[in-house]
Amino acid sequence: MSTTKRDLVMKIAEKTEIKQLDVYKVIQNTLDYITESLARGENVELRNFGVFEVRERKQRVGRNPNKPEQVVTIPSRKVVKFKPGKIMRQQVSDGGAAESAVEPASAGPPPESPVDSAPFTPPPDDGPTTL
């Protein structure tokens, strides 16, 4: 089972009582800024979560499994590597038992607006979100 962006929006909106559309915009902008930084070759460090690093894979020689005699040169390319932070490593290795290591945002009363309780449908993706 995977957690999707929609799942994050729903959980955060419920816990913080912020409208789902506003939560979606914050999450999308955060992801856009992380992507832009990585595209510029910058590392992105999120304390207690992890570090996204851009690394270059060297050029190498590969072979076509259907024609092993055929040698193919695989060009060098940039890849993103994620190194989890200490708290994440501990929680994952403990199977989520260390959830109390990070204080969750306090959940207030449930939202009163019927708009906030409706299922979230993200707006169409027209490329990177700008402010």
Residue, then its C-alpha position, 0 to 999 in steps of 0.5 A: m500500500s502506498t501513501t499518495k499526495r491526496d492521502l497527505v492532503m486529507k490527513i494534514a487538512e483534517k489535523t490542522e483544520i486548513k482547507q484541503l485546497d490550501v494544503y494541496k497548494v502548500i504540498q505542491n509548492t514544496l515539491d516544486y521547490i525541492t524539484e527546482s533545487l535538485a534540477r540546479g544541482e543543489n542538495v535539499e536537506l530536511r532536518n530529521f527527515g533526510v537529504f536529497e542529493v544529486r549524484e552523477r552516474k558515470q558512463r558505463v558499458g552495457r549489453n543487450p540481453n537478447k544479443p550479448e555480443q552487442v555492446v552498448t555505451i550507457p551515457s553518464r546521467k544525473v540521479v537523485k539519491f535520498k538519504p533518510g535522517k536519523i528519526m526516519r531510520q529509527q521509525v522505519s527499522d522499529g516498524g513505526a513504533a517510535e512515532s512519538a519521537v516527533e510531536p504531531a500537530s494537535a488535532g482540534p475539533p472536526p471541521e464544520s464546513p461541508v466543503d472540508s469534509a468532501p473528498f479532495t480532487p486536485p486541480p489539473d496539473d498545468g506544470p509547476t505551480t507559481l506564487 
